[in-house]
Amino acid sequence: MSTRSATTSTSSSVGHVPEPAGAPGRWGSLGPVGLVLAGGVSVQFGGALAVTLMPRAGALGVVTLRLLAAAVVLLLICRPRLRGHSRADWGTVVVFGLTMAAMNGLFYQAVDRIPLGPAVTLEVLGPLALSVLASRRALNLVWAGLALAGVFLLGGGGFSDLDPIGVAFALGAGAMWASYIVFSARTGRRFPQADGLALAMAVAAVAFLPLGIAESGTKLLDPTTIALGSAVAVLSSVLPYTLELLALRRLPASTFAIMMSLEPALAATAGFLILDQTLTTIESAAIALVIVASMGAVRTQVGRRGKARLPQA
């Protein structure tokens, strides 16, 4: 199935899925927009922490630790039921898990070669492309274009000075990110609470484990490395993926994808606080652009829902 047909189906149905029984109210009370923002803050600070861990374990080793720790935590918390699921359910989980493994692996290969800010800037082009393909309103194309302008402005207007292999990895991670949005929404509809996410994370961890062992070997057994990798897992996987999965049950994929343009701004903030990376005037202007685009996308969606409810009132 093409990306366009998948995302169109997702965007038309995500907002109508009822919250499953027993879903954690403390997260749901934030609203879908708050869930996405909280997840974005968590994943970018986790990414900055992962950059500091790479000299100890390597890029593939960091991904392996992140996926393994996240899988263990989610499986222990969710205790997902293994029986009673259809072949289509399991197929969705497996594809979702492989997508997460590829997205993480490609992104950390990118940040091993280029700075965090440009890597996230290039990666976010995947969700932006998804927002254009999934959108059913012309106004959403305007917000997507504004966000895209901010993304390129944050990249300094071009990426010619960056390692081309790192750029290719970041763009590949962006494509996987767009796929992640689609399959996260599908998984959320097929499995209660975060059960599908826990199973998909286990698939991702098992799929990536041979790569991590091949690159890092016994370095993965160092207690300090394990502790730091576990922290990265909680910040970059457990919290954001759970929050985003809950958000996608009530937020259309097109609006969610445009909100992902906030990620470069969050990455720049994390880089400033953890990696001592400063912001220029141009970078600050770029952050303002992507924030305006994200706010516009959300307001457009809220306005459409409000009009749809007027006849019922």
C-alpha positions as CSV (number, residue, x, y, z in Angstrom):
1,M,0.0,0.0,0.0
2,S,1.3,3.4,-0.9
3,T,2.1,6.1,1.7
4,R,-0.7,8.3,0.4
5,S,-3.4,5.7,0.7
6,A,-2.3,4.6,4.1
7,T,-2.1,8.1,5.5
8,T,-5.4,9.1,4.0
9,S,-7.1,6.2,5.7
10,T,-5.4,7.0,9.0
11,S,-6.3,10.7,9.0
12,S,-10.0,10.0,8.3
13,S,-10.4,7.5,11.2
14,V,-8.0,8.3,14.0
15,G,-10.1,11.1,15.5
16,H,-13.2,8.8,15.8
17,V,-11.6,6.0,17.8
18,P,-13.0,5.9,21.3
19,E,-10.5,5.8,24.2
20,P,-10.0,2.2,25.3
21,A,-11.3,1.2,28.7
22,G,-8.7,1.6,31.3
23,A,-6.6,4.1,29.4
24,P,-4.5,6.1,31.8
25,G,-6.5,9.3,32.5
26,R,-3.5,11.3,33.7
27,W,-2.1,11.2,30.1
28,G,-5.4,11.6,28.4
29,S,-6.2,14.7,30.4
30,L,-3.4,16.5,28.6
31,G,-5.3,16.4,25.3
32,P,-3.8,15.1,22.1
33,V,-1.8,18.3,21.5
34,G,-0.3,18.2,25.0
35,L,0.6,14.6,24.5
36,V,2.5,15.3,21.3
37,L,4.4,18.2,22.8
38,A,5.3,16.3,25.9
39,G,6.5,13.4,23.7
40,G,8.6,15.8,21.6
41,V,10.3,17.3,24.5
42,S,11.2,13.9,25.9
43,V,12.5,12.5,22.7
44,Q,14.8,15.4,21.9
45,F,16.4,15.5,25.4
46,G,16.8,11.8,25.1
47,G,18.5,12.2,21.8
48,A,20.9,14.8,23.2
49,L,21.8,12.4,26.0
50,A,22.3,9.6,23.4
51,V,24.9,11.8,21.6
52,T,27.0,11.9,24.8
53,L,26.7,8.1,25.0
54,M,27.9,7.3,21.5
55,P,31.7,7.4,22.3
56,R,31.1,4.7,24.9
57,A,28.9,2.3,22.9
58,G,28.8,3.5,19.2
59,A,25.7,4.5,17.3
60,L,24.3,1.0,16.8
61,G,25.1,0.0,20.3
62,V,23.1,3.0,21.6
63,V,20.2,2.0,19.5
64,T,20.4,-1.5,20.7
65,L,20.4,-0.5,24.4
66,R,17.6,2.0,23.8
67,L,15.3,-0.6,22.1
68,L,16.1,-3.4,24.5
69,A,15.5,-1.3,27.7
70,A,12.4,0.2,26.2
71,A,11.0,-3.2,25.3
72,V,11.7,-4.6,28.8
73,V,10.0,-1.6,30.5
74,L,7.0,-1.6,28.2
75,L,6.5,-5.4,28.4
76,L,6.7,-5.3,32.2
77,I,4.2,-2.4,32.5
78,C,1.7,-3.4,29.9
79,R,1.9,-7.2,30.1
80,P,0.3,-7.5,26.7
81,R,-2.0,-10.4,25.9
82,L,-0.6,-12.6,23.2
83,R,-3.7,-14.5,22.3
84,G,-6.9,-13.4,20.6
85,H,-5.2,-11.3,17.9
86,S,-5.8,-11.7,14.2
87,R,-3.1,-12.3,11.6
88,A,-3.6,-8.7,10.4
89,D,-3.0,-7.5,14.0
90,W,0.3,-9.3,14.2
91,G,1.3,-8.1,10.8
92,T,0.7,-4.5,11.8
93,V,2.8,-5.0,15.0
94,V,5.7,-6.6,13.1
95,V,5.8,-3.8,10.5
96,F,5.5,-1.2,13.2
97,G,8.4,-2.8,15.1
98,L,10.6,-3.0,12.0
99,T,9.8,0.6,11.2
100,M,10.9,1.7,14.7
101,A,14.1,-0.2,14.4
102,A,14.9,1.3,11.0
103,M,14.0,4.8,12.1
104,N,16.2,4.6,15.2
105,G,19.1,3.0,13.4
106,L,19.1,5.5,10.5
107,F,18.8,8.5,12.8
108,Y,21.6,7.6,15.1
109,Q,23.8,6.8,12.1
110,A,23.0,10.4,11.0
111,V,23.8,12.1,14.3
112,D,27.1,10.1,14.4
113,R,28.1,12.0,11.3
114,I,26.3,15.4,11.4
115,P,25.1,17.7,14.2
116,L,21.9,17.0,16.1
117,G,20.0,20.1,14.8
118,P,20.5,19.6,11.1
119,A,19.9,15.8,11.5
120,V,16.5,16.5,13.1
121,T,15.8,19.2,10.5
122,L,16.3,16.8,7.7
123,E,14.4,14.0,9.4
124,V,11.3,16.1,9.9
125,L,10.9,16.4,6.2
126,G,9.3,12.9,6.3
127,P,6.4,14.0,8.5
128,L,6.1,17.2,6.5
129,A,5.7,15.2,3.3
130,L,3.2,13.0,5.0
131,S,1.1,16.1,6.0
132,V,0.9,17.2,2.4
133,L,-0.1,13.8,1.2
134,A,-2.7,13.1,3.9
135,S,-4.2,16.6,4.0
136,R,-7.7,17.2,2.7
137,R,-7.8,20.9,3.0
138,A,-5.9,23.5,1.0
139,L,-5.1,25.5,4.2
140,N,-3.1,22.6,5.6
141,L,-0.8,22.9,2.6
142,V,-0.1,26.5,3.6
143,W,0.9,25.4,7.1
144,A,3.0,22.6,5.7
145,G,4.8,25.1,3.3
146,L,5.4,27.5,6.2
147,A,6.9,24.7,8.4
148,L,9.0,23.6,5.5
149,A,10.4,27.1,5.1
150,G,11.3,27.2,8.8
151,V,12.9,23.8,8.5
152,F,15.2,24.9,5.7
153,L,15.9,28.2,7.5
154,L,17.0,26.2,10.5
155,G,19.3,24.3,8.3
156,G,21.0,27.5,7.2
157,G,19.3,27.5,3.8
158,G,21.2,24.4,2.7
159,F,23.1,21.4,3.7
160,S,26.0,21.3,1.3
161,D,28.6,21.4,4.1
162,L,27.3,18.3,5.8
163,D,28.5,14.7,5.3
164,P,26.4,13.4,2.4
165,I,26.2,10.0,4.0
166,G,24.9,11.5,7.2
167,V,22.4,13.5,5.2
168,A,21.2,10.4,3.4
169,F,20.8,8.6,6.8
170,A,18.7,11.5,8.1
171,L,16.5,11.6,5.1
172,G,16.0,7.8,5.4
173,A,15.1,8.3,9.0
174,G,12.5,10.9,7.9
175,A,10.9,8.4,5.6
176,M,10.7,5.8,8.4
177,W,9.3,8.5,10.7
178,A,6.4,9.1,8.2
179,S,5.8,5.3,8.2
180,Y,6.0,5.3,12.0
181,I,3.1,7.8,12.2
182,V,0.9,5.7,10.0
183,F,1.6,2.3,11.7
184,S,1.5,3.9,15.2
185,A,-2.1,5.0,14.5
186,R,-3.0,1.6,13.1
187,T,-1.5,-0.2,16.1
188,G,-3.3,2.0,18.5
189,R,-6.6,1.1,16.9
190,R,-6.0,-2.6,16.9
191,F,-4.6,-3.1,20.5
192,P,-5.8,-1.7,23.8
193,Q,-3.8,0.9,25.7
194,A,-0.1,0.5,24.8
195,D,-0.1,-3.3,24.3
196,G,0.7,-3.0,20.6
197,L,3.5,-0.6,21.3
198,A,5.1,-3.0,23.8
199,L,4.9,-5.9,21.3
200,A,6.3,-3.7,18.5
201,M,9.1,-2.5,20.6
202,A,10.1,-6.1,21.4
203,V,10.1,-6.8,17.6
204,A,12.3,-3.8,17.1
205,A,14.8,-4.9,19.8
206,V,15.1,-8.4,18.6
207,A,15.6,-7.2,15.0
208,F,18.3,-4.8,15.9
209,L,20.2,-6.8,18.5
210,P,22.6,-8.6,16.0
211,L,23.7,-5.2,14.6
212,G,24.4,-3.8,18.1
213,I,26.4,-6.9,19.1
214,A,28.4,-6.8,15.9
215,E,29.4,-3.2,16.4
216,S,29.8,-2.9,20.2
217,G,30.2,-6.4,21.6
218,T,31.0,-6.5,25.3
219,K,30.7,-2.7,25.6
220,L,27.0,-3.2,25.9
221,L,27.6,-5.0,29.2
222,D,29.2,-2.1,31.0
223,P,27.0,-1.0,34.0
224,T,27.4,2.7,33.3
225,T,26.6,2.3,29.7
226,I,23.5,0.2,30.5
227,A,22.3,2.8,33.0
228,L,22.7,5.6,30.5
229,G,21.2,3.6,27.7
230,S,18.2,2.9,29.9
231,A,17.7,6.6,30.5
232,V,17.9,7.2,26.8
233,A,15.3,4.5,26.3
234,V,12.8,6.0,28.8
235,L,13.2,9.5,27.4
236,S,13.5,8.7,23.7
237,S,11.2,5.6,23.4
238,V,9.0,4.7,26.4
239,L,7.5,8.1,27.1
240,P,7.3,9.7,23.6
241,Y,6.0,6.6,21.8
242,T,3.4,6.0,24.4
243,L,2.2,9.6,24.4
244,E,2.2,9.8,20.6
245,L,0.2,6.5,20.3
246,L,-2.4,7.9,22.7
247,A,-2.5,11.2,20.8
248,L,-2.9,9.5,17.4
249,R,-6.2,8.0,18.6
250,R,-7.7,11.4,18.7
251,L,-5.5,13.5,16.4
252,P,-5.6,13.2,12.6
253,A,-2.3,12.1,11.0
254,S,-2.0,15.2,8.9
255,T,-2.2,17.6,11.9
256,F,0.1,15.3,13.9
257,A,2.7,15.3,11.0
258,I,2.8,19.1,10.8
259,M,3.2,19.3,14.6
260,M,6.3,17.2,14.1
261,S,7.9,20.3,12.6
262,L,8.4,21.4,16.2
263,E,11.1,18.8,16.6
264,P,14.0,20.9,15.2
265,A,13.0,23.7,17.7
266,L,13.0,21.2,20.6
267,A,16.2,19.6,19.4
268,A,17.9,23.1,19.3
269,T,16.7,23.7,22.9
270,A,18.0,20.3,24.0
271,G,21.3,20.9,22.2
272,F,21.7,24.3,24.0
273,L,21.0,22.9,27.5
274,I,22.9,19.6,27.2
275,L,25.4,20.0,24.4
276,D,26.2,23.7,24.8
277,Q,25.0,24.5,21.2
278,T,23.9,28.1,20.9
279,L,21.1,29.5,18.7
280,T,21.7,32.2,16.1
281,T,19.1,34.9,15.1
282,I,18.3,32.9,12.0
283,E,17.7,29.7,13.9
284,S,15.5,31.5,16.3
285,A,13.4,32.9,13.4
286,A,13.2,29.4,12.0
287,I,11.9,28.1,15.3
288,A,9.2,30.8,15.3
289,L,8.1,29.7,11.8
290,V,7.7,26.1,12.7
291,I,5.8,27.0,15.9
292,V,3.4,29.2,14.0
293,A,2.8,26.5,11.4
294,S,2.1,23.9,14.1
295,M,-0.3,26.2,15.9
296,G,-2.0,27.0,12.7
297,A,-2.5,23.3,11.8
298,V,-4.0,22.6,15.2
299,R,-6.3,25.6,15.1
300,T,-7.5,24.6,11.6
301,Q,-8.3,21.1,12.8
302,V,-10.1,22.4,16.0
303,G,-12.1,24.8,13.9
304,R,-13.2,22.0,11.5
305,R,-14.3,19.8,14.4
306,G,-16.2,22.7,16.0
307,K,-18.2,23.3,12.7
308,A,-18.9,19.6,12.4
309,R,-20.5,19.6,15.8
310,L,-22.7,22.7,15.4
311,P,-25.6,20.9,13.7
312,Q,-25.7,18.4,16.6
313,A,-25.9,21.2,19.2
